[in-house]
Amino acid sequence: MVLTTSAAGVYVICPTPFRSDGSLDLASTDRMVEAFLNAGATGLTILGIMGEAPKLAAEESFSYAKQVLAAVSGRVPVIVGVSAAGFAAMSALSRKVMDAGAAGVMIAPPSTLRTDDQIVSYFADAVEAIGPNVPFVIQDYPLVTNVVMTPKVIMRIIEENPSCVMLKHEDWPGLDKITTLRRASDQGQVRRVSILCGNGGLFLPFEMERGADGAMTGYAYPEMLVGVVNLIKAGKRTEAHDLFDRHLPLVRYETQPSLGLAVRKYVLKRRGIIVSETLRKPGPKLSPETIADIEWMMERIERS
């Protein structure tokens, strides 16, 4: 299964489950994959920023990727984050996961890039490292990478690299960027690629209305993401926003810097999807007061 520019729907960002001692929890990984697919995911993305990829050893990253790919068993495409400090590591992981059945890879620019030409050159070098036949996703997440990619830079990367099939849009504010890119492709100024949006889905209904093809993000209730995307596509704007608004307090809670992943893992544990909410050290721990907040929000969501 190969990633293409027609990718759409919800590609759920998977956290990496750990046991309480910090080791990989592959049994929870299998259960998590089934839960996300049952929620309606059209794809999965692993080893991203919310997957704690920088905290994994190289052999752990591949072991986890193999486990997810085996659990998915070809039912949906799997994208693997391969961002690395150097191209040797990026190349090695890309080769291994593509051979194991990944649909494509995702690459975020390093924080050292400053100019437009540096950004474009970096992605050209990345494509050389992973191979020109490997479909890749541009991860545009300036809040974390500190690399600002204008629509013109993104269009240059798309045009100069035929293997670029998707933009993971996580700029904030960024709704007008989606509008600009979609207008450009509609007018034939750049070839059309898939746009899936992140940032915890915080602006998902509006991003869909601006022309995004879906979401590539995580949330402890991924069925909400799927519902919003499907309702917008069906022209049911009010129903989509009503569904989103019911979950918005928890979505907002999950987007807190540093703390958000701990919140998400706690909810996934409470829902029986993973065994432990453990994050790899260093990582935050939830206070009793924060846990009480989360429990209250979960009760409201599930009561509704």
C-alpha positions as semicolon CSV with decimal commas, in nm:
position;residue;x (nm);y (nm);z (nm)
1;M;0,000;0,000;0,000
2;V;0,166;0,321;-0,120
3;L;0,077;0,672;-0,007
4;T;-0,058;0,897;-0,282
5;T;-0,179;1,253;-0,328
6;S;-0,539;1,129;-0,293
7;A;-0,496;1,038;0,075
8;A;-0,789;1,164;0,284
9;G;-0,983;1,099;0,601
10;V;-0,819;1,061;0,940
11;Y;-0,465;0,933;0,984
12;V;-0,448;0,891;1,360
13;I;-0,116;0,984;1,519
14;C;-0,027;0,691;1,743
15;P;0,145;0,743;2,075
16;T;0,411;0,487;2,162
17;P;0,283;0,269;2,449
18;F;0,530;0,193;2,729
19;R;0,509;-0,033;3,030
20;S;0,543;0,125;3,372
21;D;0,919;0,058;3,361
22;G;0,955;0,255;3,034
23;S;1,000;-0,044;2,803
24;L;0,799;-0,081;2,484
25;D;0,453;-0,230;2,535
26;L;0,389;-0,423;2,215
27;A;0,073;-0,589;2,346
28;S;-0,085;-0,249;2,406
29;T;0,037;-0,149;2,060
30;D;-0,176;-0,421;1,902
31;R;-0,481;-0,323;2,107
32;M;-0,432;0,045;2,022
33;V;-0,414;-0,028;1,649
34;E;-0,743;-0,220;1,663
35;A;-0,911;0,056;1,864
36;F;-0,805;0,325;1,617
37;L;-0,915;0,121;1,317
38;N;-1,248;0,046;1,484
39;A;-1,287;0,421;1,537
40;G;-1,276;0,465;1,159
41;A;-0,914;0,566;1,095
42;T;-0,825;0,563;0,726
43;G;-0,454;0,554;0,808
44;L;-0,206;0,560;1,097
45;T;0,105;0,766;1,156
46;I;0,377;0,654;1,395
47;L;0,708;0,783;1,535
48;G;0,607;1,146;1,514
49;I;0,664;1,415;1,774
50;M;0,372;1,285;1,984
51;G;0,511;0,933;1,943
52;E;0,816;1,026;2,155
53;A;1,037;0,922;1,864
54;P;1,346;1,112;1,988
55;K;1,335;0,906;2,309
56;L;1,362;0,574;2,125
57;A;1,679;0,390;2,030
58;A;1,711;0,307;1,660
59;E;1,634;-0,061;1,715
60;E;1,330;0,029;1,926
61;S;1,193;0,255;1,654
62;F;1,208;-0,023;1,398
63;S;1,072;-0,283;1,642
64;Y;0,773;-0,062;1,716
65;A;0,718;0,014;1,346
66;K;0,723;-0,357;1,262
67;Q;0,470;-0,427;1,537
68;V;0,228;-0,162;1,408
69;L;0,266;-0,276;1,048
70;A;0,204;-0,636;1,146
71;A;-0,104;-0,539;1,348
72;V;-0,244;-0,328;1,063
73;S;-0,178;-0,611;0,818
74;G;-0,233;-0,396;0,509
75;R;-0,578;-0,271;0,608
76;V;-0,482;0,099;0,598
77;P;-0,170;0,295;0,500
78;V;0,091;0,354;0,771
79;I;0,316;0,661;0,761
80;V;0,638;0,653;0,961
81;G;0,814;0,962;1,092
82;V;1,181;0,943;0,995
83;S;1,302;1,289;1,095
84;A;1,656;1,268;1,230
85;A;1,957;1,480;1,306
86;G;2,143;1,329;1,012
87;F;2,055;1,179;0,676
88;A;2,224;0,844;0,750
89;A;1,973;0,764;1,025
90;M;1,686;0,894;0,812
91;S;1,792;0,681;0,518
92;A;1,837;0,365;0,726
93;L;1,499;0,386;0,900
94;S;1,318;0,479;0,576
95;R;1,463;0,179;0,395
96;K;1,371;-0,061;0,677
97;V;1,013;0,057;0,726
98;M;0,936;0,075;0,355
99;D;1,066;-0,279;0,313
100;A;0,843;-0,381;0,605
101;G;0,531;-0,238;0,440
102;A;0,504;0,131;0,530
103;A;0,311;0,346;0,281
104;G;0,540;0,648;0,312
105;V;0,748;0,856;0,549
106;M;0,714;1,195;0,716
107;I;0,995;1,450;0,739
108;A;1,013;1,764;0,952
109;P;1,281;2,026;0,882
110;P;1,550;2,076;1,150
111;S;1,544;2,395;1,356
112;T;1,875;2,512;1,206
113;L;1,713;2,614;0,877
114;R;1,658;2,988;0,835
115;T;1,615;3,087;0,470
116;D;1,374;2,968;0,203
117;D;1,659;2,829;-0,006
118;Q;1,794;2,635;0,291
119;I;1,454;2,477;0,350
120;V;1,409;2,378;-0,015
121;S;1,764;2,240;-0,033
122;Y;1,712;2,039;0,282
123;F;1,413;1,855;0,140
124;A;1,602;1,790;-0,185
125;D;1,881;1,632;0,019
126;A;1,628;1,435;0,225
127;V;1,473;1,292;-0,091
128;E;1,818;1,190;-0,210
129;A;1,873;1,016;0,125
130;I;1,547;0,820;0,137
131;G;1,526;0,758;-0,236
132;P;1,316;0,934;-0,502
133;N;1,057;0,656;-0,510
134;V;0,963;0,681;-0,142
135;P;0,645;0,890;-0,096
136;F;0,698;1,154;0,170
137;V;0,500;1,399;0,379
138;I;0,618;1,752;0,462
139;Q;0,558;1,819;0,829
140;D;0,498;2,191;0,868
141;Y;0,501;2,245;1,245
142;P;0,673;2,578;1,314
143;L;0,552;2,590;1,675
144;V;0,792;2,302;1,748
145;T;1,055;2,317;1,472
146;N;1,085;2,699;1,465
147;V;1,104;2,669;1,085
148;V;0,853;2,890;0,904
149;M;0,756;2,760;0,562
150;T;0,558;3,003;0,351
151;P;0,313;2,874;0,091
152;K;0,567;2,964;-0,180
153;V;0,835;2,750;-0,013
154;I;0,595;2,458;0,024
155;M;0,499;2,490;-0,342
156;R;0,867;2,487;-0,442
157;I;0,922;2,166;-0,246
158;I;0,616;2,005;-0,404
159;E;0,713;2,103;-0,758
160;E;1,080;2,007;-0,725
161;N;1,013;1,668;-0,562
162;P;0,758;1,444;-0,737
163;S;0,769;1,202;-0,443
164;C;0,611;1,465;-0,216
165;V;0,249;1,354;-0,184
166;M;0,121;1,525;0,129
167;L;0,149;1,829;0,354
168;K;0,090;1,779;0,724
169;H;-0,034;2,125;0,808
170;E;0,030;2,234;1,168
171;D;0,093;2,605;1,136
172;W;-0,095;2,822;1,384
173;P;-0,254;3,049;1,277
174;G;-0,266;2,867;0,946
175;L;-0,614;2,865;0,798
176;D;-0,519;3,119;0,533
177;K;-0,219;2,906;0,438
178;I;-0,455;2,621;0,350
179;T;-0,668;2,860;0,145
180;T;-0,362;2,991;-0,041
181;L;-0,231;2,643;-0,123
182;R;-0,568;2,515;-0,237
183;R;-0,628;2,822;-0,453
184;A;-0,285;2,775;-0,611
185;S;-0,352;2,411;-0,698
186;D;-0,701;2,493;-0,828
187;Q;-0,546;2,755;-1,058
188;G;-0,277;2,516;-1,182
189;Q;0,011;2,699;-1,015
190;V;0,121;2,386;-0,830
191;R;0,021;2,022;-0,845
192;R;-0,236;1,916;-0,589
193;V;-0,118;1,714;-0,291
194;S;-0,312;1,588;0,006
195;I;-0,339;1,823;0,304
196;L;-0,401;1,663;0,641
197;C;-0,403;1,879;0,953
198;G;-0,254;1,836;1,299
199;N;-0,234;2,052;1,612
200;G;-0,453;1,810;1,802
201;G;-0,743;1,888;1,570
202;L;-0,792;2,222;1,745
203;F;-0,922;2,389;1,426
204;L;-1,034;2,079;1,237
205;P;-1,384;2,184;1,122
206;F;-1,255;2,513;0,985
207;E;-0,952;2,345;0,825
208;M;-1,182;2,106;0,643
209;E;-1,390;2,400;0,522
210;R;-1,075;2,566;0,388
211;G;-0,995;2,265;0,170
212;A;-0,804;2,018;0,386
213;D;-0,857;1,652;0,301
214;G;-0,873;1,539;0,662
215;A;-0,674;1,515;0,982
216;M;-0,341;1,368;1,079
217;T;-0,339;1,414;1,451
218;G;-0,398;1,237;1,777
219;Y;-0,685;1,261;2,021
220;A;-0,796;1,025;2,293
221;Y;-1,138;0,993;2,120
222;P;-1,035;0,953;1,754
223;E;-1,392;0,866;1,660
224;M;-1,467;1,236;1,707
225;L;-1,208;1,330;1,444
226;V;-1,356;1,076;1,205
227;G;-1,708;1,202;1,273
228;V;-1,618;1,566;1,211
229;V;-1,438;1,489;0,885
230;N;-1,724;1,275;0,758
231;L;-1,992;1,527;0,856
232;I;-1,811;1,816;0,686
233;K;-1,771;1,607;0,371
234;A;-2,143;1,530;0,384
235;G;-2,225;1,900;0,400
236;K;-2,353;1,878;0,759
237;R;-2,172;2,180;0,896
238;T;-2,379;2,240;1,208
239;E;-2,367;1,874;1,313
240;A;-1,990;1,868;1,259
241;H;-1,931;2,174;1,474
242;D;-2,170;2,049;1,743
243;L;-1,979;1,723;1,767
244;F;-1,646;1,905;1,775
245;D;-1,764;2,153;2,036
246;R;-1,866;1,872;2,272
247;H;-1,505;1,751;2,274
248;L;-1,336;2,092;2,259
249;P;-1,253;2,122;2,632
250;L;-1,055;1,797;2,624
251;V;-0,902;1,878;2,285
252;R;-0,781;2,207;2,430
253;Y;-0,649;2,032;2,741
254;E;-0,453;1,791;2,520
255;T;-0,287;2,074;2,327
256;Q;-0,103;2,208;2,631
257;P;0,272;2,216;2,566
258;S;0,459;1,932;2,736
259;L;0,156;1,813;2,935
260;G;-0,072;1,723;2,645
261;L;0,065;1,378;2,567
262;A;0,042;1,278;2,932
263;V;-0,325;1,377;2,925
264;R;-0,390;1,178;2,609
265;K;-0,217;0,867;2,740
266;Y;-0,410;0,888;3,065
267;V;-0,742;0,893;2,878
268;L;-0,633;0,609;2,649
269;K;-0,549;0,405;2,958
270;R;-0,885;0,487;3,119
271;R;-1,058;0,376;2,798
272;G;-0,875;0,041;2,813
273;I;-0,677;0,104;2,495
274;I;-0,330;0,097;2,655
275;V;-0,218;-0,052;2,986
276;S;-0,003;0,233;3,118
277;E;0,004;0,609;3,075
278;T;0,383;0,607;3,113
279;L;0,589;0,855;2,915
280;R;0,958;0,800;2,855
281;K;1,168;1,014;3,083
282;P;1,203;1,306;3,084
283;G;0,831;1,370;3,089
284;P;0,563;1,527;3,307
285;K;0,340;1,351;3,556
286;L;-0,021;1,450;3,611
287;S;-0,119;1,606;3,941
288;P;-0,428;1,481;4,127
289;E;-0,601;1,808;4,038
290;T;-0,528;1,763;3,668
291;I;-0,655;1,405;3,681
292;A;-0,975;1,529;3,840
293;D;-1,019;1,778;3,554
294;I;-0,971;1,501;3,298
295;E;-1,214;1,267;3,469
296;W;-1,479;1,541;3,472
297;M;-1,432;1,613;3,101
298;M;-1,447;1,243;3,014
299;E;-1,770;1,204;3,210
300;R;-1,928;1,495;3,022
301;I;-1,821;1,357;2,684
302;E;-1,941;1,006;2,753
303;R;-2,267;1,121;2,913
304;S;-2,347;1,313;2,595
